[in-house]
Amino acid sequence: MKRKARGGWFATILFTIISIFYVAPLLIVLINSFKEALIKCVCGALRIFCHSFVAIS
Amino acid sequence: MEKSIKRYFPVFLGPTFLAFLIGFIAPFLMGIYLSFCDFRTVTDAKFNGVQNYVRAFQDGEFAHAFLFTALFTVTTLILINVIAFAVALVLTREIRGTNIFRTVFFMPNLIGGIVLGYVWQLIFNGLLSRYDLALKISARYGFWGLVILICWQQIGYMMIIYIAGLQSIPGDLNEAAEIDGANGWQRLWNVTIPNMMPSITICTFLTLTNGFKLFDQNLSLTAGEPMKQTEMLALNIFNTFYGRVGYQGVGQAKAVVFFVLVVALGLIQLKMTRSKEVQQ
């Protein structure tokens, strides 16, 4: 028997927000797969790490 | 009928046993033998006693990797199991969208560790760069980065096991406790958790062994940087074997020590949690 949760709507909203953040890294992979591989650095002072920003630049 | 089938057991058992012998037992025994040899390739191995083991135990990086791995495993074991259990408890109640939430939490398991490591490296570096920092400049960032990545990846998997365990608890046990006047916490500690011990045994075993065996996420997220401070046992063995010429035997000895360690810890953990399991 399923136990009814107190504040069911609150749990649903909370888990919806958590789920959006939880799935965000996977969405980044999906979005990046549609991008052109442009080696263009826009990260200013932190040029040493620009390889990490290729996908979002 | 059954007797006539039993006569042919070698026909059914033979091929699988042969494959197991060739694919597992033979390489395993050969690996143990090679750990006592000096070699570059498996055909030029020369027996050198326990020299490889002595060199392995004298290696400070190996000791550091062991301590780092042990700390990482304890942290992830607690975090993953507590969070996965809590999420499973909520998602077995009547709230809207439980199936969608279960799917979302399980999704990170569907992508390989190398890809996830690079994705999270991008995210962490993106966030840390706002404060002129980066993931690989401090072992502390590397450690917590790995913890977040592994928790994110494994919570969904453990949650599924806990949900299966929770659904197998008879509803009348909780109802009886409720009628007897037990509150939510008392029901959780005295009814739910004792009945969940088989699931807890499986999940703690999986998180313990996964923590010690972690390789690809470590390789892609930090690669052991800075200065091998975030190098875990599996990566240390890999780097010893493939990164240094003439250290193949030492790498092999480390692999055997690693195997013994994981088996011993796994068995101790199984014995400890199995003793707490109850019959329904």
Chai-1 contact restraints between the chains, C-beta under 6 A:
chainA,res_idxA,chainB,res_idxB,connection_type,confidence,min_distance_angstrom,max_distance_angstrom,comment,restraint_id
A,M1,B,G171,contact,1.0,0.0,6.0,A-B,restraint_1
A,K2,B,E94,contact,1.0,0.0,6.0,A-B,restraint_2
A,R3,B,R93,contact,1.0,0.0,6.0,A-B,restraint_3
A,K4,B,E94,contact,1.0,0.0,6.0,A-B,restraint_4
A,A5,B,R93,contact,1.0,0.0,6.0,A-B,restraint_5
A,A5,B,I95,contact,1.0,0.0,6.0,A-B,restraint_6
A,G8,B,I95,contact,1.0,0.0,6.0,A-B,restraint_7
A,A11,B,V90,contact,1.0,0.0,6.0,A-B,restraint_8
A,A11,B,I95,contact,1.0,0.0,6.0,A-B,restraint_9
A,T12,B,I95,contact,1.0,0.0,6.0,A-B,restraint_10
A,T12,B,R96,contact,1.0,0.0,6.0,A-B,restraint_11
A,T12,B,G97,contact,1.0,0.0,6.0,A-B,restraint_12
A,F15,B,F101,contact,1.0,0.0,6.0,A-B,restraint_13
A,S19,B,F101,contact,1.0,0.0,6.0,A-B,restraint_14
A,S19,B,V104,contact,1.0,0.0,6.0,A-B,restraint_15
A,Y22,B,V104,contact,1.0,0.0,6.0,A-B,restraint_16
A,V23,B,V104,contact,1.0,0.0,6.0,A-B,restraint_17
A,P25,B,V119,contact,1.0,0.0,6.0,A-B,restraint_18
A,I28,B,V119,contact,1.0,0.0,6.0,A-B,restraint_19
A,V29,B,V119,contact,1.0,0.0,6.0,A-B,restraint_20
A,L46,B,S129,contact,1.0,0.0,6.0,A-B,restraint_21
A,F49,B,N125,contact,1.0,0.0,6.0,A-B,restraint_22
A,F49,B,A134,contact,1.0,0.0,6.0,A-B,restraint_23
A,S52,B,L122,contact,1.0,0.0,6.0,A-B,restraint_24
A,S52,B,N125,contact,1.0,0.0,6.0,A-B,restraint_25
